[in-house]
Amino acid sequence: MPNGLAALVDSQAVKRIQKERHDALSQKEKHEMEQAAVKKNLAKSTLFFQKRANEKGSLFAAVTVEEILAALEQKGFRTLSKSMITGLPLKSVGKHVVYVQCGREAIAVQVTIQAS
C-alpha cells in the first residue's frame, strides 16, 4: 500500500500480529504480578517515628507526607509521590493508618509514633 497504512494479509503478517499480541499480554501479566507484589509488601509495611511530644501526646511537629515518603523509600518503594498518600498530617503519639493509592486501590500502611 502506498502510505504504509494498510498491508496485505499473508501468513507471515498473521504470525507477526499473533506474536505481538502474545508479547503484549505476557508483558501486561508480568506488570500486574509486579503490582500485586508491591501492594502486598506495602500492606505489610509498618513505619516507626520518634517525635517530640507534650505530656498529652500531641506532637510539637506533625509527621508529614515527606517523612512518610522518605520512610517508604528506605523500605524500597521508590515510585511513590506525594499525591498518592492520604490520611496526613499525623499530630499525636500512637498508632495510625495512612493510605497509599495504588491504581484504583488504597493500601493501608501502619504508622507508629513514639514520644522521644
C-alpha positions, -999 to +999 in steps of 0.1 A: +000+000+000+013+035-009+015+051+026+020+020+047-013+025+064-025-010+054-009-042+045-020-074+027-028-103+049-005-132+045+007-160+068+038-140+079+017-110+088-008-131+108+021-148+127+037-114+134+004-100+147-002-130+169+033-128+183+028-090+191-005-098+209+011-126+229+040-104+239+017-076+249-005-099+270+025-115+287+040-081+294+007-069+309+005-101+331+041-095+343+033-059+352+001-070+371+021-096+390+047-069+400+020-046+411+004-073+432+037-080+449+043-042+456+008-039+471+013-070+493+046-057+506+032-022+511+003-036+531+028-055+554+048-023+560+049-006+593+066+028+597+081+040+630+088+076+640+101+091+672+090+127+677+090+153+704+056+154+722+040+171+752+026+152+782-008+148+765+007+131+735+004+159+710+034+163+687+053+195+685+058+189+648+034+166+628+045+137+607+044+150+571+040+134+537+077+140+530+086+120+561+063+091+551+077+091+516+113+091+529+105+061+552+088+042+524+118+049+501+141+034+527+120+003+526+124+001+488+092+018+475+107+044+452+079+051+427+055+068+451+046+105+450+031+130+475-003+128+458-006+091+464-006+093+502-036+103+522-045+105+559-020+131+569-007+150+588-004+129+620-003+150+651-004+127+680+016+098+696+002+063+689-008+040+661-022+055+629-031+044+594-022+062+562-033+052+528-012+048+496-031+050+464-020+022+441-041+023+409-077+021+420-069+006+454-059+024+486-034+003+506-033+008+543+001+013+559+005+012+596+024+041+613+035+041+649+047+073+665+065+073+699+074+103+720+111+109+724 
